[in-house]
Amino acid sequence: MLAALLNGLPREVLRRMRLLVRPDTVLRWHRNVIARRHAAQSRPKRGGRPRTVRSIRALVLRLARENPSWGYRRLHAELLVLGVKVAASTVWEILKEAGIDPAPERASSTWADFLRSQADALLACDFFETVTLSGARLYVFAVIEHANRRIRILGATAHPTAS
């Protein structure tokens, strides 16, 4: 305040005044006030980089869910192919904020999940021997379909051959 009041006075008048501080100190105070005001006016209103557009965030999350084996670098490359310019680190941050694990943990599945997803194509076969009620020994070739758990007997013989 004192610097602002004494700012307009010439140096000779300031030197003749009786102050507790030297005139150079008052001028230094004034320079500091001006510098702080300029710094406050030129400071950006929000700190940091702007947030990623919501549509890009949604696209990254959709690609990650639809392609669980892709890591953030692969997602970044696919976004570049689509014409979306975003940094790989931004893709990583979006996945981290959404609570999506890195690709190896996301892509791993349990044995039960694998069997459920491949049940239509899986068959289990077995070749075993059994004794009938009459005491005859038979060799049986059987297959089970995992999709509907149906057992199919493909053949039974008392004397199996290589064919």
C-alpha positions in Angstrom: 0.0 0.0 0.0 2.8 2.3 0.9 4.5 1.5 -2.4 1.4 2.4 -4.3 1.0 5.7 -2.5 4.6 6.7 -2.9 4.9 5.6 -6.5 4.1 8.9 -8.1 6.6 11.0 -6.1 9.9 11.9 -7.7 13.1 10.4 -6.3 14.3 13.7 -4.8 11.1 14.1 -2.8 11.4 10.5 -1.6 15.0 11.1 -0.5 14.0 14.2 1.6 11.2 12.3 3.3 11.8 10.7 6.7 10.9 7.0 6.3 11.7 4.0 8.3 12.9 2.4 5.1 15.1 3.5 2.3 13.4 4.8 -1.0 15.0 1.9 -2.9 13.2 -0.5 -0.6 9.9 1.2 -1.4 10.6 1.0 -5.1 11.5 -2.7 -4.8 8.2 -3.3 -3.0 6.5 -1.6 -5.8 8.2 -3.7 -8.4 7.2 -6.8 -6.5 3.5 -5.7 -6.3 3.5 -5.2 -10.1 5.2 -8.5 -10.7 2.7 -10.4 -8.5 -0.3 -8.7 -10.2 1.1 -9.6 -13.7 1.7 -13.2 -12.6 -1.8 -13.5 -11.2 -3.4 -12.1 -14.4 -1.3 -14.3 -16.8 -1.8 -17.5 -14.8 -4.1 -20.0 -16.5 -7.6 -20.4 -15.0 -7.3 -24.3 -14.8 -4.1 -26.2 -14.1 -2.9 -29.1 -16.2 -4.0 -30.5 -19.5 -7.6 -30.5 -20.6 -9.6 -33.7 -20.0 -10.0 -36.2 -22.8 -13.2 -35.8 -24.8 -15.9 -38.1 -23.4 -16.5 -39.8 -26.8 -12.8 -40.8 -27.0 -12.9 -42.1 -23.5 -16.0 -44.2 -24.4 -14.3 -45.5 -27.5 -11.2 -46.6 -25.6 -13.3 -48.4 -23.0 -15.4 -50.1 -25.7 -12.3 -51.3 -27.6 -10.8 -52.6 -24.4 -13.9 -54.6 -23.5 -14.4 -56.0 -26.9 -10.8 -57.0 -27.3 -9.6 -58.2 -23.9 -6.2 -59.4 -25.3 -5.2 -55.9 -26.5 -3.0 -53.8 -24.2 -2.9 -50.1 -24.1 -0.3 -49.8 -26.8 -2.4 -51.9 -29.2 -5.5 -49.8 -28.3 -3.4 -46.7 -29.0 -2.3 -48.0 -32.4 -5.9 -48.9 -33.4 -7.1 -45.4 -32.3 -4.5 -43.9 -34.6 -5.7 -46.1 -37.5 -9.2 -44.7 -36.8 -7.8 -41.2 -36.9 -8.1 -40.5 -33.2 -5.0 -38.7 -32.0 -4.4 -39.5 -28.3 -1.2 -40.4 -26.4 -0.6 -44.0 -25.3 -0.2 -42.8 -21.7 -3.7 -41.2 -22.0 -5.1 -44.6 -23.1 -3.4 -46.2 -20.1 -4.8 -43.5 -17.7 -8.3 -44.0 -19.1 -8.1 -47.8 -18.5 -6.7 -47.3 -15.0 -9.4 -44.8 -14.0 -12.1 -47.2 -15.3 -10.6 -50.0 -13.2 -9.8 -52.2 -16.3 -6.8 -54.5 -15.6 -3.8 -54.7 -17.9 -4.2 -57.0 -21.0 -2.7 -60.2 -19.6 -5.0 -60.2 -16.5 -8.0 -59.2 -18.7 -7.4 -61.9 -21.3 -6.8 -64.8 -19.0 -9.8 -67.1 -18.5 -10.4 -70.1 -16.3 -10.7 -73.6 -17.5 -14.4 -73.5 -16.9 -14.8 -70.4 -19.0 -12.9 -72.0 -21.8 -15.0 -75.2 -21.7 -18.2 -73.1 -21.6 -17.2 -71.1 -24.6 -16.0 -74.1 -26.6 -18.6 -76.6 -25.6 -20.2 -76.8 -29.0 -17.0 -77.9 -30.6 -15.6 -80.2 -27.9 -15.9 -84.0 -27.8 -14.4 -86.3 -25.3 -13.8 -89.9 -26.3 -12.9 -93.0 -24.4 -12.1 -96.6 -25.2 -13.0 -99.0 -22.4 -13.8 -102.7 -21.7 -16.9 -104.0 -20.0 -18.4 -107.3 -19.1 -21.9 -108.1 -20.2 -24.5 -110.0 -18.2 -23.7 -113.2 -20.1 -20.0 -112.8 -19.1 -18.7 -111.8 -22.5 -16.0 -109.2 -22.6 -16.7 -106.2 -25.0 -14.5 -103.3 -25.9 -16.4 -100.1 -26.4 -15.6 -96.8 -28.1 -17.7 -93.9 -26.8 -17.9 -90.2 -27.3 -19.5 -87.5 -25.1 -20.7 -84.2 -26.6 -20.0 -81.4 -24.1 -22.7 -79.1 -25.4 -25.6 -81.4 -24.5 -23.8 -84.1 -22.4 -25.1 -86.8 -24.8 -23.1 -90.0 -24.9 -22.7 -91.8 -28.2 -21.5 -95.4 -28.6 -19.6 -95.5 -31.8 -18.7 -99.1 -31.6 -18.4 -102.2 -29.5 -16.6 -105.5 -30.3 -15.3 -108.6 -28.6 -12.2 -108.7 -30.8 -10.8 -105.2 -31.5 -8.3 -104.7 -34.3 -6.2 -101.7 -35.2 -8.8 -100.5 -37.7 
